[in-house]
Amino acid sequence: MTRGRRGVLLVHVLLLAGAVVTAFPFLWMVSSSLKPNVEAIRFPPTLLPHAWAWHNYVHAWRAAPFPRYFFNSLIMSAGVAASVTATSALAAFAFAFLEFPGKGALFTAFVATLLIPPEITLIPNFVVITALHWYNTFLGLVLPLGASVLSIFLLRQMFLGIPRDLYDAARVDGCAPARFLRAVVVPLAAPGLAVVALLAFLRSWNDLLWPLVATSTDSMRTVQVGLLAFSQNVSTEYNLLMAAATMVVLPTIAAFLAAQRHIIEGISTTGLRG
């Protein structure tokens, strides 16, 4: 075997090992969801269940009002994804194509906010939604998460890859900036917009802290809060928790598979110019 082939083989072995390490927690979650609770907490653990407990999913579904939780999470995640995509596209277009005083300093200040931990904004956001009477409403769940500096940065980098001559020619022909954004930029940047929307959807779907703070009744809770129903004061039903977690993960996997092509294309075309 030549040195080149040995190098390729080593790379594939490392990639395979990384894939196994990455996938193992998910496989363990599914395996634990099909075990009786006694077997799920037994040591030493077993990879496959000795007795397949498919009824765990039925018990987990009935342990909390999960249909309502799924509906709330879907509304919240879809609303956040739409809001983040719209606001990020508008802001990124301004930073990429428009000229105004202080644009560079303002963009630097925007990027610098990425250093601020999200937990710091928790109390100010709570005060705002309470003052606006949005507590325990979908507006309170969605709007505080409706903008993302990281998404603005990613889209700006993609928009900078669009030739400036297109914008100048459109302006000479009398095309308004808003029309240029809608008719030219959005179609060309569709992969990047898909990535931004998917990241926003996944972030809000997996969010626990904000729905826990911004809601107070089961009618507004989300699936992540619903998983807390399996944690008791003295013990946790790990098999039911794993079954519920598996059900909660499925929509995110479906969303990823649906947008996989756009994700790969978007990652390969964002961040190429600064």
N, C-alpha and C positions, 0 to 999 in steps of 0.2 A: 504493500500500500504506500503510495507516494505521500510526501509531506502535505500536499494540498488536500488530498482526500482525508488524511488524518485530521487536519484542521477543520474541514467541513463536518466530519463525524463528531468531533469534540463539540462543535457549536450546536449541532442537533441534539446531542446528549444533554448539554447544559440547558437548552431550551425546553427539552422534554422534562427535565428535572424541575425547572421553574414552573412549568405547566402543572405538574403533579402537586407541587407544594401549594400553588395557587388554588387548585381545584379541590384539594383535600378537605378544607373546612366545610365546603358546600356538600361534598359527598358525606362527610360525617354528620352534618345537619340532617340530611335526608335519611341516613341510616338510623340516627337516634329517633327521628320522628316515627319510625315504624317499630320501635321497641316498647315493651312494657316499661313503666317508670323504674321498676326495680332493676331491670337489665340496663336501662339507660345510665344509671348512676353506679353500676357495678364496677369494681376494680379487681383485676385488670379488665379493661374494656374489650369489647368484641366489635369487629368491623361490621359484620352482618348480624342482623337479629336472629336469635334462635327461634323465636315465635313472632311471626309477622302480625303486627297490631295495626291493621288498616283503619280500625275504628277510631284511632287517635285523631284523625282528621275530622271526623264527625264530631267528636267531643270538643275538639279545639274550636270548630266553627260555632258550636252552640255555647261555648263558655262565655262569650261576649257578643254584643250586637255587631258582628263583623260585616254583615251587608251594609249597615249604615256607615261603619268605619271606612270600608272600601270606597263607598260613594263620596264621603267627605274628602278622603285622600285624593281621589280622582279629580274632584272639582278644584281642590287646592293646587295640586300639581299641574293640571292643565292651565289654570289661571296664572300661576307663577311662570310657567313656560311661555305662555303667550305674552305676558307683560314684560318679562325679561328680554325676549326676542325683539319686541317692538321698541322698547326704550334703548336697548343696546344698539340696534340698527340705526336709530336716529342719532344717538350720541356719536357712534363710530363714524357715521357719514359726515357729521360736522367736523370732527377732528381730522378726517382724511381729506376732505375736499374743500371745505369752506375756510375762508380767511377772516379772522377776527382778532382784536387785540388780546394778548395774553394767552393765546391758544396753547403754546408750549408749556407755560407755567401751570395752566389749568389742567392739562393732561398729566403733567408730573404729579400734581396734587392728587388727582384721581388715582393714579397708580400707587401712590404712597399710602392710600387708605387700605390697600391690601395687607399692610402690616398690622392693622388694627384687628384684634381678635373679635369675632362676631358676638361673643358673650358681652362685650362692652356696650353694644347697642341694644341689648335686651331690655333694660329698664327704660331708656328713652322711647323705644318703640312701644312698650307697654303703656307708658304715660300718654303717648299720642293717641293710640287706639281707644284708650279709656276716655280721653277728653272728647273724642269724636263719636263716642257711643258705638264703637265698632267691636267692643269686647264680645267674644263668643258669637262672632259672625264670620261669614266667608270673606268679607272685606278686610277684617282684621287679620285673617289668616294669610291672605294673598298679597295685599298692597305693601306691607313692610318688606316683603321679599321680592318685590317687583322690579328691582334694578340690580345689576351685577357689574362691578368694575372689571372683573376678570373677563366677562363676556364682551364688554366694550373694548377692552384691549385686544382680544382675539379677533373681533370683527374689524377693528381699525387696521390691524395688520393685514387682513385679507383684502380690505378695501384699497389699501395702498398698492396692492398688486394689480389693480385695475388701471389701465393707462390713463393718465391725466388728460391726454388729448381727447379722449371720448367726452369727458366732462366739458372741456373748453369748446369742442365742436357743438355739443348740445346747447350750451349757453348762447353761442353765436346764433344758432337756429331758433332761439327764443324758448328753449325748454326750461321750465322752472326746476329748481333743485329737487323739489318733492317728486315731480314727475320723473326726473332722471333716476332718483333713488328707486322708485317703484318699477320703472320700465327697463332699466339697465343694470343697476347695482344688485338688486334683489335676485334676478335670475342668474347672474354671474356668480353670486356669493351664496347660492342655495345650499351647498354642502356645509359651509361655515354656519349658516343660520340653523341648519338641522342639528349640528353639534351643540350649538348654544342652547337650543330648545331642549335637547335631550339632557344635557348637563343640568339645566334648571329643573327639569321634570324629576330627575333622579334625586337631586338635592332636596327638593321639597317633599318628595315621597318618603325619603329616609329621615326626614327631620323629626326629632322627638321633642327637643326643648321648647321650640316656639309654639307648637300646638298645645303642649302641656301648660304653657303659661297663658296663652291667648284664648283658651276655651275652658269651660267649667262644667259642661253637661255632656252626656253620652251622645246626644244628637249632633254635636259638633266635633267630637273626638276623631282622631285619625288612626290608621292601623298601627302606627308605631306606639301610640299611647295604649292601644288595645292589647299589645303584647305584655303590658305590665299586669294584666289580669291573671297571668300565670305565676306571678311572683307573690308569695304569701309571706307573712311575718316570720314563720318558722321553717318553711320549706318551699321549694320551687318544683313544679311538675315539669321536669325537663323534657319529657317525651311530648307533652302537649305544647310546650313552648316551641320546640323544634318543628312540630307540625304546623303551628301557626306561622312561624318564621318562614317556613318553606312556601306557604300560601302567599305570604306578603312579598316574597322575593320574585315570584313568578311574573307579575306585571312588569317589573323592571327588566327581567330577562327578555320578555316579549318586546318591550320597547327598544332594547338594545339590538335585538336581531332584526327588527323592522328597519332600524336606521343604520345598520352596520356599514352598508356601502357608503352612505353619506359621511359617516364618522371617519372612515379611512381616507376618503377623498378630502374631507375638511381638514384633518390633521396634516395631510401632506401639502396643503396649500395655504395654511395659516402660518403667520410668523415668519414669512420669507423676506419681508422688507420691514425696515424700521424707520 
